[in-house]
């Protein structure tokens, strides 16, 4: 590649600053999605026919996987990068992928589901039957004529009316069960399969945790019961790790078997850097040339475009060194950039995830553009740009997290303007206890998922918002620090 001019640097920085829709699968355009999606071989196990539960923390790529396979039909492309994983037949004629949730107007909204739970109670049985009803509705086009006739009245009800659908389902007796039994037998005869995917389950019930809890327990209990009955009608339930641990693990032997065979979405350093390299290289020809100058190999996939060939995370270090330089300061005492990038976006459990990494690069590039982008080529970014970007990423991460943890804004109000680490009992629990029984968000009903401050601290450690130190104090990782309005001494200079 020719020597970079200042204009070349500005062009590359502009491209880096806009290489992803804020790192969110939900924001990627249909055209851009295959270019940005990175096929993690280990994640392909989610589509093993016998796996029902797919577990991962917030931001681990559950929605991206759901979208790639169930909406975009990219499983054949993923299979090319996971040759040892057991998968269903890849031919569309033999394997059908459907969405069971979200399905828009075909399912009740949060208010409708709250009314259902208020009327029917929080025991799992009514919610199991409700999910059964909506499964039948999702499979309507695949049922035989006998089933369509006997269930026609139920199908005539609008999907948003949970109570009417539930009552109609109950009046049909055994017809829904027998209809799906016949469908499963037909699929067996034709060596075909239907998979129904469930994602975004944290939106069930809106901000009311009890309703979401009831909905998740009912769904998991339903499929724990019927997975053994139907061999060709199968579910794929994408569930946040904390919701699985707290709301989906109570049950009998069937549920234990379902949980034991779950797939977990984990991102190692190699896959994180490979994801980043794929996204950068597919943003523009100029950025691809910039990557190739570090001798990283790519192969071109007919559907997923340029895919980096990384067998170890360290193979991405020449790219990072070219982009920033090796150190976060004048020498190694300030840390290696290659390690710093991931270490400072890890949550309290030590997990680094794709979305914050992408946003860190984007915001660092934006900072350099606003600063004039004057740095000795071929480097594009300075360590100081990452320090500034990290605060932006943290604030954005906390704001976006309130979509799934709406009570997080109440936590921020109770903790902001403080300095970490804290003594657990004397500092953090005492501050959290302030107006604990009051509202924790914009709506009066928003409450934390626990009944007392001590339990909430445990939960925050569990989900990675807090980190328990070996000396018993409570710390907050950089990923949440600025977003919660908190401070810590030391670190890379900001200006």
C-alpha positions as CSV (number, residue, x, y, z in Angstrom):
1,X,0.0,0.0,0.0
2,X,1.3,3.5,-0.9
3,X,2.3,5.9,1.9
4,X,-0.7,7.5,3.6
5,X,-1.3,11.2,3.2
6,X,-3.1,13.3,5.7
7,X,-6.2,13.2,3.4
8,X,-5.9,9.4,3.3
9,X,-5.9,9.4,7.1
10,X,-9.0,11.6,7.3
11,X,-10.8,9.3,4.7
12,X,-10.0,6.2,6.7
13,X,-11.1,7.8,10.0
14,X,-14.4,8.8,8.5
15,X,-14.9,5.3,7.4
16,X,-13.9,3.8,10.8
17,X,-16.2,6.2,12.6
18,X,-19.3,4.9,10.7
19,X,-18.4,1.2,10.3
20,X,-21.4,0.0,12.2
21,X,-24.9,1.1,13.3
22,X,-23.7,1.8,16.8
23,X,-22.6,-1.8,16.9
24,X,-26.1,-3.1,17.3
25,X,-27.6,-6.0,15.2
26,X,-31.0,-4.3,15.4
27,X,-29.6,-1.2,13.7
28,X,-27.8,-2.9,10.8
29,X,-29.3,-2.4,7.4
30,X,-30.4,-5.5,5.4
31,X,-27.6,-4.8,2.9
32,X,-24.9,-4.3,5.5
33,X,-25.8,-7.2,7.8
34,X,-23.9,-10.1,5.9
35,X,-20.8,-7.9,5.7
36,X,-20.7,-7.2,9.4
37,X,-21.9,-10.6,10.7
38,X,-19.0,-12.8,11.9
39,X,-19.7,-16.5,12.0
40,X,-18.3,-17.9,15.3
41,X,-17.8,-21.6,14.8
42,X,-18.6,-22.3,18.5
43,X,-21.9,-20.4,18.3
44,X,-23.1,-22.6,15.4
45,X,-23.9,-25.2,18.0
46,X,-27.0,-23.1,18.8
47,X,-28.5,-24.7,15.7
48,X,-27.8,-28.3,16.6
49,X,-31.3,-29.9,16.2
50,X,-31.3,-31.1,19.9
51,X,-30.4,-27.7,21.4
52,X,-33.4,-25.7,22.5
53,X,-31.9,-23.1,24.9
54,X,-29.3,-20.7,23.6
55,X,-27.9,-18.6,26.5
56,X,-25.7,-15.5,26.4
57,X,-25.2,-12.2,28.3
58,X,-26.5,-8.9,27.0
59,X,-24.6,-8.0,23.8
60,X,-23.3,-11.5,23.1
61,X,-24.9,-11.7,19.7
62,X,-28.2,-13.6,20.4
63,X,-30.3,-11.3,18.3
64,X,-27.6,-11.3,15.5
65,X,-27.7,-15.1,15.4
66,X,-31.5,-15.1,15.4
67,X,-31.6,-12.6,12.6
68,X,-28.9,-14.4,10.6
69,X,-30.6,-17.8,10.5
70,X,-34.3,-17.2,11.1
71,X,-34.7,-14.0,9.1
72,X,-31.8,-14.1,6.6
73,X,-31.4,-17.8,6.0
74,X,-27.6,-17.7,6.5
75,X,-27.2,-21.1,8.1
76,X,-25.5,-22.6,5.0
77,X,-23.0,-19.8,5.1
78,X,-22.4,-20.3,8.8
79,X,-22.0,-24.0,8.3
80,X,-19.0,-23.4,6.0
81,X,-17.2,-22.0,8.9
82,X,-18.2,-24.7,11.4
83,X,-17.6,-28.0,9.6
84,X,-17.6,-30.1,12.7
85,X,-20.9,-28.9,14.2
86,X,-24.0,-31.1,13.9
87,X,-26.7,-29.1,12.0
88,X,-30.1,-29.8,10.4
89,X,-30.4,-30.2,6.7
90,X,-29.4,-27.0,5.0
91,X,-31.8,-27.2,2.0
92,X,-34.7,-24.8,2.5
93,X,-37.2,-27.5,1.3
94,X,-36.3,-29.7,4.3
95,X,-35.7,-27.2,7.1
96,X,-38.1,-24.2,7.8
97,X,-37.2,-21.4,10.2
98,X,-40.1,-19.4,11.8
99,X,-40.2,-16.7,14.4
100,X,-42.4,-17.5,17.5
101,X,-41.4,-14.2,19.2
102,X,-41.2,-11.4,18.4
103,X,-44.0,-11.5,15.8
104,X,-45.3,-7.9,16.0
105,X,-49.0,-7.5,15.9
106,X,-49.4,-11.3,16.0
107,X,-48.7,-11.3,19.8
108,X,-50.1,-9.2,22.7
109,X,-48.1,-6.1,23.7
110,X,-46.7,-5.6,27.2
111,X,-50.0,-4.2,28.5
112,X,-52.0,-7.1,27.1
113,X,-49.7,-9.6,28.6
114,X,-49.9,-7.9,32.0
115,X,-53.7,-8.0,31.9
116,X,-53.4,-11.7,31.1
117,X,-51.1,-12.4,34.1
118,X,-53.3,-10.3,36.3
119,X,-56.4,-12.3,35.4
120,X,-54.9,-15.8,35.1
121,X,-52.2,-15.6,37.8
122,X,-48.5,-16.2,37.7
123,X,-48.5,-20.0,37.9
124,X,-46.8,-21.5,34.7
125,X,-49.8,-23.5,33.5
126,X,-51.9,-20.7,31.9
127,X,-48.8,-19.2,30.3
128,X,-47.8,-22.6,28.9
129,X,-51.2,-22.9,27.3
130,X,-50.9,-19.3,25.9
131,X,-47.5,-20.2,24.3
132,X,-49.1,-23.4,22.9
133,X,-51.8,-21.3,21.4
134,X,-49.4,-18.9,19.7
135,X,-47.2,-21.8,18.5
136,X,-50.3,-23.2,16.7
137,X,-51.0,-19.8,15.2
138,X,-47.4,-19.6,14.0
139,X,-47.6,-23.0,12.3
140,X,-51.0,-22.3,10.7
141,X,-49.7,-22.5,7.1
142,X,-48.1,-25.8,7.7
143,X,-51.2,-27.6,9.2
144,X,-53.4,-30.0,7.3
145,X,-56.9,-29.1,6.2
146,X,-58.5,-30.9,9.1
147,X,-56.6,-28.8,11.6
148,X,-57.3,-25.5,9.7
149,X,-61.0,-26.4,9.7
150,X,-61.2,-27.4,13.4
151,X,-59.1,-24.4,14.5
152,X,-60.5,-21.8,12.2
153,X,-62.5,-20.0,14.9
154,X,-59.3,-19.6,16.9
155,X,-57.4,-18.3,13.9
156,X,-60.0,-15.6,13.3
157,X,-59.1,-13.8,16.6
158,X,-56.6,-11.0,16.4
159,X,-53.2,-12.0,17.7
160,X,-52.9,-9.1,20.1
161,X,-55.8,-10.3,22.2
162,X,-54.2,-12.6,24.7
163,X,-57.2,-13.4,26.8
164,X,-59.5,-14.2,23.9
165,X,-56.9,-16.4,22.2
166,X,-56.3,-18.3,25.4
167,X,-60.0,-18.9,26.0
168,X,-60.5,-20.0,22.4
169,X,-57.6,-22.3,22.6
170,X,-59.0,-24.0,25.7
171,X,-62.4,-24.5,24.0
172,X,-60.7,-26.4,21.2
173,X,-59.9,-29.3,23.5
174,X,-57.3,-31.7,22.1
175,X,-57.5,-30.4,18.5
176,X,-54.3,-28.3,18.7
177,X,-52.3,-31.1,20.2
178,X,-53.5,-33.6,17.6
179,X,-52.9,-31.1,14.8
180,X,-49.2,-30.7,15.8
181,X,-48.9,-34.5,16.3
182,X,-50.0,-35.0,12.7
183,X,-47.7,-32.3,11.5
184,X,-44.7,-33.8,13.4
185,X,-45.5,-37.2,11.8
186,X,-45.7,-35.7,8.3
187,X,-42.4,-33.9,8.8
188,X,-40.9,-37.3,9.9
189,X,-42.2,-39.0,6.8
190,X,-40.7,-36.3,4.5
191,X,-37.5,-36.0,6.5
192,X,-38.2,-32.4,7.2
193,X,-38.0,-30.1,10.2
194,X,-39.6,-26.8,11.5
195,X,-37.7,-24.7,14.0
196,X,-39.5,-21.9,15.9
197,X,-37.2,-19.2,17.3
198,X,-37.9,-17.0,20.3
199,X,-35.8,-13.9,20.9
200,X,-36.0,-10.5,22.8
201,X,-37.9,-12.3,25.7
202,X,-36.8,-9.5,28.1
203,X,-39.4,-7.3,26.4
204,X,-42.3,-9.5,27.8
205,X,-44.3,-7.4,30.2
206,X,-42.4,-4.2,29.5
207,X,-40.9,-2.9,32.8
208,X,-42.7,-5.3,35.0
209,X,-40.3,-8.1,36.0
210,X,-43.0,-10.4,37.4
211,X,-44.8,-10.5,34.1
212,X,-41.5,-11.2,32.2
213,X,-40.7,-13.9,34.7
214,X,-44.1,-15.6,34.2
215,X,-43.7,-15.4,30.4
216,X,-40.2,-16.9,30.4
217,X,-41.0,-19.6,32.9
218,X,-44.1,-20.6,30.9
219,X,-42.2,-20.7,27.6
220,X,-39.3,-22.8,28.9
221,X,-41.6,-25.1,30.8
222,X,-43.8,-25.6,27.7
223,X,-40.9,-26.7,25.5
224,X,-39.4,-28.8,28.3
225,X,-42.6,-30.7,28.2
226,X,-43.1,-31.0,24.5
227,X,-39.6,-31.3,23.1
228,X,-39.7,-35.1,23.9
229,X,-43.0,-35.5,22.2
230,X,-42.2,-33.7,18.9
231,X,-39.0,-34.7,17.2
232,X,-39.4,-32.5,14.0
233,X,-41.1,-29.5,15.5
234,X,-38.3,-27.9,17.6
235,X,-37.7,-24.6,19.4
236,X,-34.7,-22.3,19.6
237,X,-35.1,-20.1,22.7
238,X,-32.5,-17.2,22.8
239,X,-32.3,-16.1,26.5
240,X,-30.1,-13.7,28.4
241,X,-27.9,-15.6,30.9
242,X,-29.2,-13.8,34.0
243,X,-32.8,-14.5,33.0
244,X,-32.1,-18.1,32.5
245,X,-30.4,-18.4,35.8
246,X,-33.1,-16.6,37.7
247,X,-36.3,-17.3,35.9
248,X,-36.0,-20.5,33.8
249,X,-34.3,-23.1,35.9
250,X,-37.0,-24.2,38.2
251,X,-38.6,-27.4,37.0
252,X,-38.4,-31.2,36.8
253,X,-36.3,-33.7,35.0
254,X,-37.4,-32.6,31.5
255,X,-36.3,-29.0,32.1
256,X,-33.0,-30.2,33.7
257,X,-32.3,-32.2,30.5
258,X,-33.2,-29.2,28.3
259,X,-30.9,-26.9,30.4
260,X,-28.0,-29.4,30.4
261,X,-27.9,-29.4,26.6
262,X,-28.0,-25.7,26.2
263,X,-25.6,-23.7,23.9
264,X,-23.8,-20.8,25.5
265,X,-22.6,-17.8,23.5
266,X,-19.1,-16.9,24.7
267,X,-16.6,-14.6,22.9
268,X,-12.9,-15.3,23.2
269,X,-10.3,-12.8,22.3
270,X,-9.6,-14.4,18.9
271,X,-13.2,-14.2,17.8
272,X,-13.5,-10.6,19.1
273,X,-10.5,-9.5,17.0
274,X,-11.7,-11.5,14.0
275,X,-15.1,-9.9,14.3
276,X,-13.5,-6.5,14.4
277,X,-11.2,-7.2,11.4
278,X,-14.2,-8.5,9.4
279,X,-16.2,-5.4,10.1
280,X,-13.3,-3.0,9.3
281,X,-12.3,-4.8,6.1
282,X,-15.9,-4.9,4.7
283,X,-16.5,-1.3,5.4
284,X,-14.5,0.0,2.4
285,X,-11.8,-1.1,-0.1
286,X,-9.4,1.5,1.5
287,X,-9.8,-0.1,5.0
288,X,-9.4,-3.5,3.5
289,X,-6.1,-2.5,2.0
290,X,-5.1,-0.9,5.3
291,X,-5.8,-4.3,7.0
292,X,-4.0,-6.3,4.3
293,X,-0.9,-4.2,4.7
294,X,-0.4,-6.0,8.1
295,X,-0.3,-9.4,6.3
296,X,-3.6,-10.6,7.8
297,X,-5.1,-13.2,5.4
298,X,-8.8,-13.0,4.3
299,X,-10.9,-15.3,2.2
300,X,-13.9,-14.2,0.3
301,X,-17.2,-15.9,1.1
302,X,-20.0,-15.7,-1.5
303,X,-22.5,-14.6,1.2
304,X,-20.5,-13.2,4.1
305,X,-17.9,-11.3,2.0
306,X,-14.4,-10.9,3.4
307,X,-13.7,-13.2,6.4
308,X,-10.4,-13.0,8.3
309,X,-8.4,-16.1,8.8
310,X,-7.3,-15.8,12.5
311,X,-6.3,-18.9,14.4
312,X,-5.0,-16.9,17.4
313,X,-5.8,-13.5,18.8
314,X,-2.2,-12.4,18.5
315,X,-2.4,-12.5,14.7
316,X,-4.5,-9.3,15.0
317,X,-1.7,-7.5,16.9
318,X,0.1,-6.1,13.8
319,X,-3.2,-4.4,12.7
320,X,-3.6,-2.9,16.2
321,X,0.0,-1.8,16.3
322,X,-0.4,-0.1,12.8
323,X,-3.7,1.5,13.9
324,X,-2.5,2.9,17.2
325,X,1.0,1.8,18.1
326,X,2.0,-0.8,20.6
327,X,1.7,1.1,23.9
328,X,-0.9,3.2,25.6
329,X,1.7,5.8,26.3
330,X,5.5,6.3,25.8
331,X,6.4,2.8,26.8
332,X,5.1,-0.5,28.1
333,X,4.5,0.8,31.6
334,X,1.2,2.3,30.4
335,X,0.1,-1.1,28.9
336,X,-0.1,-2.8,25.6
337,X,-2.8,-1.4,23.3
338,X,-3.6,-4.9,22.1
339,X,-4.6,-6.0,25.7
340,X,-6.0,-2.6,26.8
341,X,-8.7,-2.5,24.1
342,X,-10.4,-5.7,25.4
343,X,-9.5,-5.3,29.1
344,X,-11.3,-1.9,29.3
345,X,-14.5,-3.1,27.7
346,X,-14.8,-6.2,29.9
347,X,-17.7,-6.4,32.4
348,X,-17.4,-7.4,36.0
349,X,-17.3,-11.1,35.0
350,X,-14.3,-10.5,32.7
351,X,-16.4,-10.9,29.5
352,X,-15.7,-8.6,26.5
353,X,-18.4,-8.4,23.9
354,X,-18.5,-7.2,20.2
355,X,-20.8,-4.2,20.6
356,X,-18.5,-2.1,22.9
357,X,-15.4,-3.0,21.0
358,X,-16.9,-1.8,17.7
359,X,-18.2,1.4,19.4
360,X,-14.8,2.0,21.0
361,X,-13.1,2.1,17.6
362,X,-15.8,4.2,16.1
363,X,-15.7,6.8,18.8
364,X,-11.9,6.9,18.9
365,X,-12.0,7.6,15.2
366,X,-14.6,10.3,15.7
367,X,-12.5,11.9,18.4
368,X,-9.5,12.0,16.1
369,X,-11.5,13.6,13.3
370,X,-12.7,16.3,15.7
371,X,-9.1,16.8,16.7
372,X,-7.9,17.2,13.1
373,X,-6.6,13.7,12.7
374,X,-2.9,14.8,12.7
375,X,-0.8,11.8,13.7
376,X,2.2,10.3,12.0
377,X,1.1,7.8,9.3
378,X,0.3,5.0,9.0
379,X,-1.3,5.3,12.5
380,X,-4.8,6.6,12.7
381,X,-5.6,6.7,16.4
382,X,-3.8,7.8,19.6
383,X,-4.2,6.3,23.0
384,X,-5.8,9.5,24.3
385,X,-8.6,9.0,21.8
386,X,-9.5,5.6,23.4
387,X,-9.7,7.2,26.9
388,X,-12.1,9.8,25.6
389,X,-14.0,7.1,23.6
390,X,-14.3,4.8,26.6
391,X,-16.4,7.4,28.5
392,X,-18.8,7.7,25.5
393,X,-19.1,4.0,25.1
394,X,-19.8,3.5,28.8
395,X,-22.5,6.2,28.9
396,X,-24.1,4.7,25.7
397,X,-23.8,1.2,27.1
398,X,-25.7,2.1,30.3
399,X,-28.3,4.0,28.4
400,X,-28.9,1.1,26.0
401,X,-28.9,-1.3,28.9
402,X,-32.0,0.4,30.4
403,X,-33.9,-1.2,27.5
404,X,-33.4,-4.5,29.2
405,X,-32.7,-3.3,32.8
406,X,-35.0,-0.3,33.1
407,X,-34.2,0.1,36.8
408,X,-30.6,0.9,35.9
409,X,-31.4,4.6,35.7
410,X,-32.5,4.4,39.3
411,X,-29.2,2.8,40.2
412,X,-27.4,5.6,38.5
413,X,-29.4,8.3,40.4
414,X,-28.5,6.6,43.7
415,X,-24.8,6.2,43.0
416,X,-23.6,9.0,40.7
417,X,-20.8,11.4,41.6
418,X,-19.1,8.9,43.8
419,X,-15.7,7.3,43.5
420,X,-15.0,3.5,43.4
421,X,-14.1,1.1,44.9
422,X,-16.6,1.0,47.8
423,X,-16.9,-0.8,51.1
424,X,-19.9,-3.0,50.4
425,X,-22.0,-2.6,53.6
426,X,-21.0,1.0,54.7
427,X,-21.1,2.6,51.2
428,X,-22.7,0.8,48.3
429,X,-25.6,-1.0,50.2
430,X,-26.4,2.2,52.1
431,X,-26.6,4.3,49.0
432,X,-28.7,1.7,47.2
433,X,-31.1,1.5,50.1
434,X,-32.1,5.2,49.7
435,X,-35.8,5.1,48.7
436,X,-35.4,1.5,47.7
437,X,-39.1,0.9,47.7
438,X,-39.7,3.9,45.4
439,X,-39.6,4.2,41.7
440,X,-36.4,3.2,39.9
441,X,-37.2,4.7,36.5
442,X,-39.4,7.0,34.4
443,X,-42.5,5.0,35.3
444,X,-43.7,4.4,38.9
445,X,-43.9,0.6,38.5
446,X,-40.2,0.2,37.5
447,X,-38.5,-1.7,40.3
448,X,-35.2,-3.6,40.8
449,X,-35.4,-7.4,40.4
450,X,-34.7,-8.0,44.1
451,X,-36.4,-7.3,47.4
452,X,-33.5,-5.7,49.3
453,X,-30.2,-3.9,48.7
454,X,-28.0,-6.8,49.7
455,X,-29.6,-9.0,47.1
456,X,-29.4,-6.3,44.5
457,X,-25.6,-6.0,45.0
458,X,-25.3,-9.7,44.5
459,X,-27.3,-9.5,41.3
460,X,-25.2,-6.6,40.0
461,X,-22.1,-8.7,40.5
462,X,-23.8,-11.6,38.8
463,X,-24.6,-9.7,35.7
464,X,-21.3,-7.9,35.5
465,X,-22.3,-4.3,36.4
466,X,-20.3,-4.6,39.6
467,X,-17.1,-6.5,40.3
468,X,-16.4,-8.1,43.7
469,X,-12.7,-7.5,44.7
470,X,-10.7,-10.0,46.6
471,X,-10.5,-7.6,49.6
472,X,-14.3,-7.6,49.9
473,X,-14.8,-4.2,48.3
474,X,-17.1,-3.5,45.3
475,X,-15.7,-2.1,42.1
476,X,-17.3,-1.0,38.9
477,X,-15.7,-2.0,35.5
478,X,-14.9,0.8,33.0
479,X,-17.7,-0.4,30.8
480,X,-20.2,0.9,33.4
481,X,-18.2,3.5,35.2
482,X,-18.9,6.7,33.4
483,X,-22.4,5.6,32.4
484,X,-23.3,5.4,36.1
485,X,-21.7,8.8,36.8
486,X,-18.8,7.3,38.8
487,X,-15.1,8.0,38.9
488,X,-11.8,6.1,39.6
489,X,-8.3,7.5,40.2
490,X,-5.5,6.9,37.7
491,X,-5.6,5.6,34.1
492,X,-4.6,6.9,30.8
493,X,-4.7,10.7,30.5
494,X,-7.9,12.1,28.9
495,X,-6.4,15.0,27.0
